[in-house]
Amino acid sequence: MTALAQYIEETLKKEEGIRPLGVEGLRDGRWALLDYGDLVVHVFQSAVREFYNFDRLWGAAPEVPVPEG
């Protein structure tokens, strides 16, 4: 989880030249929040995702496909 959040942060910095306004949760290694202002990235372990149940809160929001690769 931490590696994935760090990869997102490093890739956006390198390829888009943007840095997060804030980063939370990386120390614990169970969840992370990367705040880019107009975009907020949440990365969770499965158990944490189930506990917070964000899918229920954001169920009506449109899905944005993430390209693989």
PDB file of N, CA, C, O and CB in Angstrom:
ATOM      1  N   MET A   1       0.823  -1.168   0.000  1.00  0.00           N
ATOM      2  CA  MET A   1       0.000   0.000   0.000  1.00  0.00           C
ATOM      3  C   MET A   1       0.879   1.247   0.000  1.00  0.00           C
ATOM      4  O   MET A   1       0.654   2.169  -0.785  1.00  0.00           O
ATOM      5  CB  MET A   1      -0.942  -0.011   1.196  1.00  0.00           C
ATOM      6  N   THR A   2       1.868   1.276   0.870  1.00  0.00           N
ATOM      7  CA  THR A   2       2.760   2.429   0.937  1.00  0.00           C
ATOM      8  C   THR A   2       3.503   2.609  -0.382  1.00  0.00           C
ATOM      9  O   THR A   2       3.637   3.727  -0.879  1.00  0.00           O
ATOM     10  CB  THR A   2       3.758   2.271   2.093  1.00  0.00           C
ATOM     11  N   ALA A   3       3.982   1.512  -0.942  1.00  0.00           N
ATOM     12  CA  ALA A   3       4.707   1.583  -2.219  1.00  0.00           C
ATOM     13  C   ALA A   3       3.806   2.119  -3.327  1.00  0.00           C
ATOM     14  O   ALA A   3       4.257   2.904  -4.161  1.00  0.00           O
ATOM     15  CB  ALA A   3       5.254   0.194  -2.609  1.00  0.00           C
ATOM     16  N   LEU A   4       2.547   1.708  -3.348  1.00  0.00           N
ATOM     17  CA  LEU A   4       1.611   2.186  -4.364  1.00  0.00           C
ATOM     18  C   LEU A   4       1.358   3.689  -4.212  1.00  0.00           C
ATOM     19  O   LEU A   4       1.364   4.418  -5.204  1.00  0.00           O
ATOM     20  CB  LEU A   4       0.284   1.411  -4.275  1.00  0.00           C
ATOM     21  N   ALA A   5       1.140   4.152  -2.994  1.00  0.00           N
ATOM     22  CA  ALA A   5       0.921   5.581  -2.758  1.00  0.00           C
ATOM     23  C   ALA A   5       2.156   6.392  -3.150  1.00  0.00           C
ATOM     24  O   ALA A   5       2.038   7.456  -3.758  1.00  0.00           O
ATOM     25  CB  ALA A   5       0.566   5.834  -1.281  1.00  0.00           C
ATOM     26  N   GLN A   6       3.327   5.892  -2.803  1.00  0.00           N
ATOM     27  CA  GLN A   6       4.567   6.594  -3.156  1.00  0.00           C
ATOM     28  C   GLN A   6       4.774   6.611  -4.669  1.00  0.00           C
ATOM     29  O   GLN A   6       5.250   7.602  -5.222  1.00  0.00           O
ATOM     30  CB  GLN A   6       5.775   5.934  -2.465  1.00  0.00           C
ATOM     31  N   TYR A   7       4.418   5.516  -5.335  1.00  0.00           N
ATOM     32  CA  TYR A   7       4.519   5.459  -6.803  1.00  0.00           C
ATOM     33  C   TYR A   7       3.618   6.521  -7.438  1.00  0.00           C
ATOM     34  O   TYR A   7       4.043   7.222  -8.357  1.00  0.00           O
ATOM     35  CB  TYR A   7       4.135   4.045  -7.326  1.00  0.00           C
ATOM     36  N   ILE A   8       2.385   6.643  -6.959  1.00  0.00           N
ATOM     37  CA  ILE A   8       1.459   7.646  -7.479  1.00  0.00           C
ATOM     38  C   ILE A   8       2.042   9.040  -7.284  1.00  0.00           C
ATOM     39  O   ILE A   8       2.047   9.857  -8.204  1.00  0.00           O
ATOM     40  CB  ILE A   8       0.081   7.534  -6.786  1.00  0.00           C
ATOM     41  N   GLU A   9       2.536   9.302  -6.071  1.00  0.00           N
ATOM     42  CA  GLU A   9       3.097  10.617  -5.767  1.00  0.00           C
ATOM     43  C   GLU A   9       4.305  10.932  -6.654  1.00  0.00           C
ATOM     44  O   GLU A   9       4.399  12.030  -7.202  1.00  0.00           O
ATOM     45  CB  GLU A   9       3.498  10.689  -4.293  1.00  0.00           C
ATOM     46  N   GLU A  10       5.219   9.983  -6.798  1.00  0.00           N
ATOM     47  CA  GLU A  10       6.420  10.196  -7.598  1.00  0.00           C
ATOM     48  C   GLU A  10       6.090  10.349  -9.079  1.00  0.00           C
ATOM     49  O   GLU A  10       6.695  11.173  -9.765  1.00  0.00           O
ATOM     50  CB  GLU A  10       7.393   9.045  -7.398  1.00  0.00           C
ATOM     51  N   THR A  11       5.139   9.564  -9.578  1.00  0.00           N
ATOM     52  CA  THR A  11       4.778   9.618 -10.993  1.00  0.00           C
ATOM     53  C   THR A  11       4.109  10.936 -11.342  1.00  0.00           C
ATOM     54  O   THR A  11       4.427  11.539 -12.367  1.00  0.00           O
ATOM     55  CB  THR A  11       3.857   8.458 -11.351  1.00  0.00           C
ATOM     56  N   LEU A  12       3.183  11.394 -10.498  1.00  0.00           N
ATOM     57  CA  LEU A  12       2.538  12.679 -10.770  1.00  0.00           C
ATOM     58  C   LEU A  12       3.537  13.826 -10.700  1.00  0.00           C
ATOM     59  O   LEU A  12       3.427  14.795 -11.451  1.00  0.00           O
ATOM     60  CB  LEU A  12       1.397  12.921  -9.784  1.00  0.00           C
ATOM     61  N   LYS A  13       4.500  13.721  -9.809  1.00  0.00           N
ATOM     62  CA  LYS A  13       5.530  14.760  -9.703  1.00  0.00           C
ATOM     63  C   LYS A  13       6.403  14.765 -10.957  1.00  0.00           C
ATOM     64  O   LYS A  13       6.668  15.820 -11.533  1.00  0.00           O
ATOM     65  CB  LYS A  13       6.402  14.543  -8.440  1.00  0.00           C
ATOM     66  N   LYS A  14       6.847  13.582 -11.373  1.00  0.00           N
ATOM     67  CA  LYS A  14       7.770  13.465 -12.502  1.00  0.00           C
ATOM     68  C   LYS A  14       7.081  13.768 -13.839  1.00  0.00           C
ATOM     69  O   LYS A  14       7.610  14.530 -14.649  1.00  0.00           O
ATOM     70  CB  LYS A  14       8.377  12.063 -12.537  1.00  0.00           C
ATOM     71  N   GLU A  15       5.900  13.173 -14.071  1.00  0.00           N
ATOM     72  CA  GLU A  15       5.264  13.282 -15.381  1.00  0.00           C
ATOM     73  C   GLU A  15       4.376  14.509 -15.530  1.00  0.00           C
ATOM     74  O   GLU A  15       4.219  15.022 -16.638  1.00  0.00           O
ATOM     75  CB  GLU A  15       4.456  12.058 -15.646  1.00  0.00           C
ATOM     76  N   GLU A  16       3.796  14.988 -14.441  1.00  0.00           N
ATOM     77  CA  GLU A  16       2.871  16.118 -14.526  1.00  0.00           C
ATOM     78  C   GLU A  16       3.375  17.364 -13.814  1.00  0.00           C
ATOM     79  O   GLU A  16       2.803  18.445 -13.961  1.00  0.00           O
ATOM     80  CB  GLU A  16       1.544  15.727 -13.955  1.00  0.00           C
ATOM     81  N   GLY A  17       4.451  17.210 -13.040  1.00  0.00           N
ATOM     82  CA  GLY A  17       5.015  18.340 -12.326  1.00  0.00           C
ATOM     83  C   GLY A  17       4.159  18.832 -11.171  1.00  0.00           C
ATOM     84  O   GLY A  17       4.264  19.991 -10.769  1.00  0.00           O
ATOM     85  N   ILE A  18       3.311  17.957 -10.634  1.00  0.00           N
ATOM     86  CA  ILE A  18       2.455  18.376  -9.515  1.00  0.00           C
ATOM     87  C   ILE A  18       2.809  17.603  -8.248  1.00  0.00           C
ATOM     88  O   ILE A  18       3.189  16.433  -8.285  1.00  0.00           O
ATOM     89  CB  ILE A  18       0.964  18.170  -9.863  1.00  0.00           C
ATOM     90  N   ARG A  19       2.670  18.294  -7.148  1.00  0.00           N
ATOM     91  CA  ARG A  19       2.928  17.712  -5.831  1.00  0.00           C
ATOM     92  C   ARG A  19       1.641  17.777  -5.020  1.00  0.00           C
ATOM     93  O   ARG A  19       0.819  18.669  -5.231  1.00  0.00           O
ATOM     94  CB  ARG A  19       4.096  18.456  -5.096  1.00  0.00           C
ATOM     95  N   PRO A  20       1.461  16.846  -4.100  1.00  0.00           N
ATOM     96  CA  PRO A  20       0.247  16.898  -3.286  1.00  0.00           C
ATOM     97  C   PRO A  20       0.265  18.087  -2.332  1.00  0.00           C
ATOM     98  O   PRO A  20       1.323  18.511  -1.868  1.00  0.00           O
ATOM     99  CB  PRO A  20       0.082  15.601  -2.498  1.00  0.00           C
ATOM    100  N   LEU A  21      -0.912  18.613  -2.050  1.00  0.00           N
ATOM    101  CA  LEU A  21      -1.055  19.668  -1.055  1.00  0.00           C
ATOM    102  C   LEU A  21      -0.873  19.093   0.348  1.00  0.00           C
ATOM    103  O   LEU A  21      -0.433  19.783   1.267  1.00  0.00           O
ATOM    104  CB  LEU A  21      -2.430  20.356  -1.185  1.00  0.00           C
ATOM    105  N   GLY A  22      -1.221  17.812   0.490  1.00  0.00           N
ATOM    106  CA  GLY A  22      -1.079  17.133   1.770  1.00  0.00           C
ATOM    107  C   GLY A  22      -1.059  15.635   1.582  1.00  0.00           C
ATOM    108  O   GLY A  22      -1.618  15.110   0.619  1.00  0.00           O
ATOM    109  N   VAL A  23      -0.408  14.948   2.509  1.00  0.00           N
ATOM    110  CA  VAL A  23      -0.341  13.482   2.502  1.00  0.00           C
ATOM    111  C   VAL A  23      -0.626  13.013   3.922  1.00  0.00           C
ATOM    112  O   VAL A  23      -0.056  13.535   4.879  1.00  0.00           O
ATOM    113  CB  VAL A  23       1.066  12.957   1.994  1.00  0.00           C
ATOM    114  N   GLU A  24      -1.508  12.027   4.057  1.00  0.00           N
ATOM    115  CA  GLU A  24      -1.860  11.479   5.362  1.00  0.00           C
ATOM    116  C   GLU A  24      -1.749   9.964   5.328  1.00  0.00           C
ATOM    117  O   GLU A  24      -1.947   9.351   4.279  1.00  0.00           O
ATOM    118  CB  GLU A  24      -3.282  11.909   5.775  1.00  0.00           C
ATOM    119  N   GLY A  25      -1.441   9.366   6.447  1.00  0.00           N
ATOM    120  CA  GLY A  25      -1.558   7.928   6.647  1.00  0.00           C
ATOM    121  C   GLY A  25      -0.423   7.046   6.191  1.00  0.00           C
ATOM    122  O   GLY A  25      -0.460   5.844   6.454  1.00  0.00           O
ATOM    123  N   LEU A  26       0.576   7.569   5.527  1.00  0.00           N
ATOM    124  CA  LEU A  26       1.643   6.712   4.994  1.00  0.00           C
ATOM    125  C   LEU A  26       2.412   5.979   6.097  1.00  0.00           C
ATOM    126  O   LEU A  26       2.848   4.845   5.900  1.00  0.00           O
ATOM    127  CB  LEU A  26       2.612   7.547   4.165  1.00  0.00           C
ATOM    128  N   ARG A  27       2.576   6.611   7.235  1.00  0.00           N
ATOM    129  CA  ARG A  27       3.361   6.001   8.315  1.00  0.00           C
ATOM    130  C   ARG A  27       2.775   4.685   8.794  1.00  0.00           C
ATOM    131  O   ARG A  27       3.507   3.733   9.065  1.00  0.00           O
ATOM    132  CB  ARG A  27       3.465   6.954   9.480  1.00  0.00           C
ATOM    133  N   ASP A  28       1.448   4.636   8.898  1.00  0.00           N
ATOM    134  CA  ASP A  28       0.771   3.438   9.398  1.00  0.00           C
ATOM    135  C   ASP A  28       0.846   2.281   8.407  1.00  0.00           C
ATOM    136  O   ASP A  28       0.914   1.120   8.811  1.00  0.00           O
ATOM    137  CB  ASP A  28      -0.683   3.753   9.709  1.00  0.00           C
ATOM    138  N   GLY A  29       0.835   2.589   7.119  1.00  0.00           N
ATOM    139  CA  GLY A  29       0.945   1.554   6.093  1.00  0.00           C
ATOM    140  C   GLY A  29      -0.338   0.807   5.806  1.00  0.00           C
ATOM    141  O   GLY A  29      -0.322  -0.188   5.082  1.00  0.00           O
ATOM    142  N   ARG A  30      -1.475   1.273   6.369  1.00  0.00           N
ATOM    143  CA  ARG A  30      -2.754   0.609   6.121  1.00  0.00           C
ATOM    144  C   ARG A  30      -3.639   1.418   5.185  1.00  0.00           C
ATOM    145  O   ARG A  30      -4.539   0.872   4.546  1.00  0.00           O
ATOM    146  CB  ARG A  30      -3.481   0.364   7.431  1.00  0.00           C
ATOM    147  N   TRP A  31      -3.381   2.726   5.104  1.00  0.00           N
ATOM    148  CA  TRP A  31      -4.153   3.593   4.226  1.00  0.00           C
ATOM    149  C   TRP A  31      -3.320   4.834   3.923  1.00  0.00           C
ATOM    150  O   TRP A  31      -2.380   5.161   4.648  1.00  0.00           O
ATOM    151  CB  TRP A  31      -5.523   3.977   4.870  1.00  0.00           C
ATOM    152  N   ALA A  32      -3.674   5.507   2.859  1.00  0.00           N
ATOM    153  CA  ALA A  32      -3.011   6.773   2.530  1.00  0.00           C
ATOM    154  C   ALA A  32      -4.007   7.667   1.816  1.00  0.00           C
ATOM    155  O   ALA A  32      -4.895   7.202   1.101  1.00  0.00           O
ATOM    156  CB  ALA A  32      -1.741   6.541   1.649  1.00  0.00           C
ATOM    157  N   LEU A  33      -3.837   8.951   2.027  1.00  0.00           N
ATOM    158  CA  LEU A  33      -4.626   9.959   1.341  1.00  0.00           C
ATOM    159  C   LEU A  33      -3.643  10.944   0.735  1.00  0.00           C
ATOM    160  O   LEU A  33      -2.799  11.504   1.435  1.00  0.00           O
ATOM    161  CB  LEU A  33      -5.644  10.671   2.308  1.00  0.00           C
ATOM    162  N   LEU A  34      -3.755  11.151  -0.566  1.00  0.00           N
ATOM    163  CA  LEU A  34      -2.932  12.124  -1.280  1.00  0.00           C
ATOM    164  C   LEU A  34      -3.883  13.202  -1.790  1.00  0.00           C
ATOM    165  O   LEU A  34      -4.749  12.927  -2.622  1.00  0.00           O
ATOM    166  CB  LEU A  34      -2.110  11.452  -2.467  1.00  0.00           C
ATOM    167  N   ASP A  35      -3.726  14.413  -1.300  1.00  0.00           N
ATOM    168  CA  ASP A  35      -4.625  15.514  -1.636  1.00  0.00           C
ATOM    169  C   ASP A  35      -3.963  16.428  -2.662  1.00  0.00           C
ATOM    170  O   ASP A  35      -2.972  17.098  -2.368  1.00  0.00           O
ATOM    171  CB  ASP A  35      -5.015  16.312  -0.368  1.00  0.00           C
ATOM    172  N   TYR A  36      -4.527  16.445  -3.873  1.00  0.00           N
ATOM    173  CA  TYR A  36      -4.016  17.288  -4.943  1.00  0.00           C
ATOM    174  C   TYR A  36      -4.970  18.457  -5.243  1.00  0.00           C
ATOM    175  O   TYR A  36      -4.911  19.055  -6.318  1.00  0.00           O
ATOM    176  CB  TYR A  36      -3.791  16.450  -6.206  1.00  0.00           C
ATOM    177  N   GLY A  37      -5.832  18.767  -4.298  1.00  0.00           N
ATOM    178  CA  GLY A  37      -6.779  19.857  -4.507  1.00  0.00           C
ATOM    179  C   GLY A  37      -8.003  19.385  -5.266  1.00  0.00           C
ATOM    180  O   GLY A  37      -9.007  19.023  -4.655  1.00  0.00           O
ATOM    181  N   ASP A  38      -7.935  19.383  -6.601  1.00  0.00           N
ATOM    182  CA  ASP A  38      -9.063  18.924  -7.423  1.00  0.00           C
ATOM    183  C   ASP A  38      -9.170  17.402  -7.452  1.00  0.00           C
ATOM    184  O   ASP A  38     -10.196  16.862  -7.866  1.00  0.00           O
ATOM    185  CB  ASP A  38      -8.924  19.452  -8.846  1.00  0.00           C
ATOM    186  N   LEU A  39      -8.147  16.725  -7.026  1.00  0.00           N
ATOM    187  CA  LEU A  39      -8.103  15.267  -7.024  1.00  0.00           C
ATOM    188  C   LEU A  39      -7.617  14.787  -5.664  1.00  0.00           C
ATOM    189  O   LEU A  39      -6.606  15.265  -5.149  1.00  0.00           O
ATOM    190  CB  LEU A  39      -7.184  14.732  -8.159  1.00  0.00           C
ATOM    191  N   VAL A  40      -8.350  13.836  -5.089  1.00  0.00           N
ATOM    192  CA  VAL A  40      -7.927  13.211  -3.834  1.00  0.00           C
ATOM    193  C   VAL A  40      -7.804  11.719  -4.099  1.00  0.00           C
ATOM    194  O   VAL A  40      -8.739  11.087  -4.589  1.00  0.00           O
ATOM    195  CB  VAL A  40      -8.941  13.508  -2.655  1.00  0.00           C
ATOM    196  N   VAL A  41      -6.644  11.162  -3.772  1.00  0.00           N
ATOM    197  CA  VAL A  41      -6.391   9.734  -3.986  1.00  0.00           C
ATOM    198  C   VAL A  41      -6.390   9.041  -2.632  1.00  0.00           C
ATOM    199  O   VAL A  41      -5.640   9.415  -1.730  1.00  0.00           O
ATOM    200  CB  VAL A  41      -5.035   9.497  -4.737  1.00  0.00           C
ATOM    201  N   HIS A  42      -7.247   8.016  -2.499  1.00  0.00           N
ATOM    202  CA  HIS A  42      -7.257   7.175  -1.305  1.00  0.00           C
ATOM    203  C   HIS A  42      -6.698   5.812  -1.696  1.00  0.00           C
ATOM    204  O   HIS A  42      -7.105   5.239  -2.707  1.00  0.00           O
ATOM    205  CB  HIS A  42      -8.704   7.048  -0.698  1.00  0.00           C
ATOM    206  N   VAL A  43      -5.778   5.297  -0.910  1.00  0.00           N
ATOM    207  CA  VAL A  43      -5.249   3.952  -1.120  1.00  0.00           C
ATOM    208  C   VAL A  43      -5.422   3.213   0.202  1.00  0.00           C
ATOM    209  O   VAL A  43      -4.943   3.667   1.241  1.00  0.00           O
ATOM    210  CB  VAL A  43      -3.729   3.973  -1.590  1.00  0.00           C
ATOM    211  N   PHE A  44      -6.110   2.072   0.158  1.00  0.00           N
ATOM    212  CA  PHE A  44      -6.432   1.330   1.373  1.00  0.00           C
ATOM    213  C   PHE A  44      -6.030  -0.125   1.261  1.00  0.00           C
ATOM    214  O   PHE A  44      -6.013  -0.682   0.163  1.00  0.00           O
ATOM    215  CB  PHE A  44      -7.910   1.432   1.677  1.00  0.00           C
ATOM    216  N   GLN A  45      -5.708  -0.743   2.375  1.00  0.00           N
ATOM    217  CA  GLN A  45      -5.687  -2.197   2.449  1.00  0.00           C
ATOM    218  C   GLN A  45      -7.152  -2.639   2.419  1.00  0.00           C
ATOM    219  O   GLN A  45      -8.039  -1.859   2.766  1.00  0.00           O
ATOM    220  CB  GLN A  45      -4.927  -2.722   3.753  1.00  0.00           C
ATOM    221  N   SER A  46      -7.407  -3.862   2.014  1.00  0.00           N
ATOM    222  CA  SER A  46      -8.784  -4.351   1.860  1.00  0.00           C
ATOM    223  C   SER A  46      -9.603  -4.213   3.138  1.00  0.00           C
ATOM    224  O   SER A  46     -10.746  -3.758   3.090  1.00  0.00           O
ATOM    225  CB  SER A  46      -8.771  -5.802   1.424  1.00  0.00           C
ATOM    226  N   ALA A  47      -9.040  -4.596   4.271  1.00  0.00           N
ATOM    227  CA  ALA A  47      -9.783  -4.550   5.536  1.00  0.00           C
ATOM    228  C   ALA A  47     -10.161  -3.119   5.913  1.00  0.00           C
ATOM    229  O   ALA A  47     -11.251  -2.880   6.431  1.00  0.00           O
ATOM    230  CB  ALA A  47      -8.956  -5.183   6.660  1.00  0.00           C
ATOM    231  N   VAL A  48      -9.272  -2.176   5.657  1.00  0.00           N
ATOM    232  CA  VAL A  48      -9.548  -0.773   5.975  1.00  0.00           C
ATOM    233  C   VAL A  48     -10.615  -0.231   5.034  1.00  0.00           C
ATOM    234  O   VAL A  48     -11.491   0.525   5.456  1.00  0.00           O
ATOM    235  CB  VAL A  48      -8.259   0.080   5.879  1.00  0.00           C
ATOM    236  N   ARG A  49     -10.547  -0.609   3.774  1.00  0.00           N
ATOM    237  CA  ARG A  49     -11.561  -0.182   2.802  1.00  0.00           C
ATOM    238  C   ARG A  49     -12.941  -0.685   3.206  1.00  0.00           C
ATOM    239  O   ARG A  49     -13.916   0.063   3.144  1.00  0.00           O
ATOM    240  CB  ARG A  49     -11.206  -0.687   1.390  1.00  0.00           C
ATOM    241  N   GLU A  50     -13.027  -1.926   3.611  1.00  0.00           N
ATOM    242  CA  GLU A  50     -14.306  -2.481   4.057  1.00  0.00           C
ATOM    243  C   GLU A  50     -14.811  -1.759   5.308  1.00  0.00           C
ATOM    244  O   GLU A  50     -16.005  -1.476   5.414  1.00  0.00           O
ATOM    245  CB  GLU A  50     -14.167  -3.986   4.336  1.00  0.00           C
ATOM    246  N   PHE A  51     -13.927  -1.461   6.245  1.00  0.00           N
ATOM    247  CA  PHE A  51     -14.321  -0.800   7.485  1.00  0.00           C
ATOM    248  C   PHE A  51     -14.932   0.571   7.218  1.00  0.00           C
ATOM    249  O   PHE A  51     -15.994   0.887   7.753  1.00  0.00           O
ATOM    250  CB  PHE A  51     -13.121  -0.663   8.413  1.00  0.00           C
ATOM    251  N   TYR A  52     -14.279   1.386   6.401  1.00  0.00           N
ATOM    252  CA  TYR A  52     -14.760   2.738   6.137  1.00  0.00           C
ATOM    253  C   TYR A  52     -15.889   2.785   5.111  1.00  0.00           C
ATOM    254  O   TYR A  52     -16.664   3.741   5.087  1.00  0.00           O
ATOM    255  CB  TYR A  52     -13.621   3.594   5.665  1.00  0.00           C
ATOM    256  N   ASN A  53     -15.987   1.768   4.270  1.00  0.00           N
ATOM    257  CA  ASN A  53     -17.078   1.616   3.309  1.00  0.00           C
ATOM    258  C   ASN A  53     -17.293   2.878   2.460  1.00  0.00           C
ATOM    259  O   ASN A  53     -18.417   3.364   2.336  1.00  0.00           O
ATOM    260  CB  ASN A  53     -18.363   1.267   4.043  1.00  0.00           C
ATOM    261  N   PHE A  54     -16.217   3.396   1.884  1.00  0.00           N
ATOM    262  CA  PHE A  54     -16.312   4.591   1.051  1.00  0.00           C
ATOM    263  C   PHE A  54     -17.163   4.362  -0.188  1.00  0.00           C
ATOM    264  O   PHE A  54     -17.717   5.313  -0.739  1.00  0.00           O
ATOM    265  CB  PHE A  54     -14.931   5.050   0.642  1.00  0.00           C
ATOM    266  N   ASP A  55     -17.275   3.120  -0.633  1.00  0.00           N
ATOM    267  CA  ASP A  55     -18.105   2.846  -1.801  1.00  0.00           C
ATOM    268  C   ASP A  55     -19.548   3.260  -1.544  1.00  0.00           C
ATOM    269  O   ASP A  55     -20.228   3.724  -2.460  1.00  0.00           O
ATOM    270  CB  ASP A  55     -18.037   1.359  -2.172  1.00  0.00           C
ATOM    271  N   ARG A  56     -20.022   3.101  -0.320  1.00  0.00           N
ATOM    272  CA  ARG A  56     -21.374   3.515   0.040  1.00  0.00           C
ATOM    273  C   ARG A  56     -21.488   5.041  -0.037  1.00  0.00           C
ATOM    274  O   ARG A  56     -22.471   5.569  -0.556  1.00  0.00           O
ATOM    275  CB  ARG A  56     -21.742   3.010   1.459  1.00  0.00           C
ATOM    276  N   LEU A  57     -20.485   5.738   0.479  1.00  0.00           N
ATOM    277  CA  LEU A  57     -20.527   7.199   0.496  1.00  0.00           C
ATOM    278  C   LEU A  57     -20.444   7.802  -0.903  1.00  0.00           C
ATOM    279  O   LEU A  57     -21.097   8.805  -1.193  1.00  0.00           O
ATOM    280  CB  LEU A  57     -19.399   7.735   1.346  1.00  0.00           C
ATOM    281  N   TRP A  58     -19.637   7.186  -1.769  1.00  0.00           N
ATOM    282  CA  TRP A  58     -19.391   7.733  -3.095  1.00  0.00           C
ATOM    283  C   TRP A  58     -20.076   6.918  -4.191  1.00  0.00           C
ATOM    284  O   TRP A  58     -19.708   7.029  -5.360  1.00  0.00           O
ATOM    285  CB  TRP A  58     -17.902   7.797  -3.357  1.00  0.00           C
ATOM    286  N   GLY A  59     -21.055   6.111  -3.833  1.00  0.00           N
ATOM    287  CA  GLY A  59     -21.709   5.210  -4.784  1.00  0.00           C
ATOM    288  C   GLY A  59     -22.308   5.888  -5.997  1.00  0.00           C
ATOM    289  O   GLY A  59     -22.342   5.297  -7.076  1.00  0.00           O
ATOM    290  N   ALA A  60     -22.781   7.115  -5.847  1.00  0.00           N
ATOM    291  CA  ALA A  60     -23.409   7.812  -6.978  1.00  0.00           C
ATOM    292  C   ALA A  60     -22.404   8.587  -7.819  1.00  0.00           C
ATOM    293  O   ALA A  60     -22.765   9.121  -8.867  1.00  0.00           O
ATOM    294  CB  ALA A  60     -24.478   8.758  -6.474  1.00  0.00           C
ATOM    295  N   ALA A  61     -21.163   8.657  -7.384  1.00  0.00           N
ATOM    296  CA  ALA A  61     -20.138   9.399  -8.122  1.00  0.00           C
ATOM    297  C   ALA A  61     -19.744   8.626  -9.386  1.00  0.00           C
ATOM    298  O   ALA A  61     -19.755   7.395  -9.385  1.00  0.00           O
ATOM    299  CB  ALA A  61     -18.891   9.652  -7.226  1.00  0.00           C
ATOM    300  N   PRO A  62     -19.397   9.338 -10.456  1.00  0.00           N
ATOM    301  CA  PRO A  62     -18.992   8.635 -11.676  1.00  0.00           C
ATOM    302  C   PRO A  62     -17.632   7.955 -11.471  1.00  0.00           C
ATOM    303  O   PRO A  62     -16.761   8.470 -10.770  1.00  0.00           O
ATOM    304  CB  PRO A  62     -18.930   9.618 -12.876  1.00  0.00           C
ATOM    305  N   GLU A  63     -17.478   6.804 -12.093  1.00  0.00           N
ATOM    306  CA  GLU A  63     -16.203   6.102 -12.040  1.00  0.00           C
ATOM    307  C   GLU A  63     -15.280   6.658 -13.103  1.00  0.00           C
ATOM    308  O   GLU A  63     -15.710   7.007 -14.202  1.00  0.00           O
ATOM    309  CB  GLU A  63     -16.395   4.584 -12.226  1.00  0.00           C
ATOM    310  N   VAL A  64     -14.004   6.733 -12.760  1.00  0.00           N
ATOM    311  CA  VAL A  64     -12.987   7.210 -13.693  1.00  0.00           C
ATOM    312  C   VAL A  64     -12.037   6.050 -13.948  1.00  0.00           C
ATOM    313  O   VAL A  64     -11.376   5.590 -13.017  1.00  0.00           O
ATOM    314  CB  VAL A  64     -12.222   8.473 -13.136  1.00  0.00           C
ATOM    315  N   PRO A  65     -11.949   5.565 -15.184  1.00  0.00           N
ATOM    316  CA  PRO A  65     -11.048   4.452 -15.452  1.00  0.00           C
ATOM    317  C   PRO A  65      -9.593   4.859 -15.260  1.00  0.00           C
ATOM    318  O   PRO A  65      -9.201   5.978 -15.592  1.00  0.00           O
ATOM    319  CB  PRO A  65     -11.261   3.928 -16.866  1.00  0.00           C
ATOM    320  N   VAL A  66      -8.807   3.951 -14.727  1.00  0.00           N
ATOM    321  CA  VAL A  66      -7.386   4.174 -14.525  1.00  0.00           C
ATOM    322  C   VAL A  66      -6.645   3.275 -15.496  1.00  0.00           C
ATOM    323  O   VAL A  66      -6.798   2.055 -15.437  1.00  0.00           O
ATOM    324  CB  VAL A  66      -6.959   3.895 -13.044  1.00  0.00           C
ATOM    325  N   PRO A  67      -5.844   3.845 -16.390  1.00  0.00           N
ATOM    326  CA  PRO A  67      -5.134   3.024 -17.373  1.00  0.00           C
ATOM    327  C   PRO A  67      -4.111   2.120 -16.690  1.00  0.00           C
ATOM    328  O   PRO A  67      -3.441   2.513 -15.735  1.00  0.00           O
ATOM    329  CB  PRO A  67      -4.438   3.916 -18.416  1.00  0.00           C
ATOM    330  N   GLU A  68      -4.015   0.920 -17.199  1.00  0.00           N
ATOM    331  CA  GLU A  68      -3.018  -0.015 -16.686  1.00  0.00           C
ATOM    332  C   GLU A  68      -1.698   0.232 -17.383  1.00  0.00           C
ATOM    333  O   GLU A  68      -1.637   0.742 -18.502  1.00  0.00           O
ATOM    334  CB  GLU A  68      -3.471  -1.478 -16.881  1.00  0.00           C
ATOM    335  N   GLY A  69      -0.651  -0.145 -16.686  1.00  0.00           N
ATOM    336  CA  GLY A  69       0.619  -0.053 -17.366  1.00  0.00           C
ATOM    337  C   GLY A  69       1.623   0.589 -16.572  1.00  0.00           C
ATOM    338  O   GLY A  69       2.760   0.740 -17.019  1.00  0.00           O
TER     339      GLY A  69
END
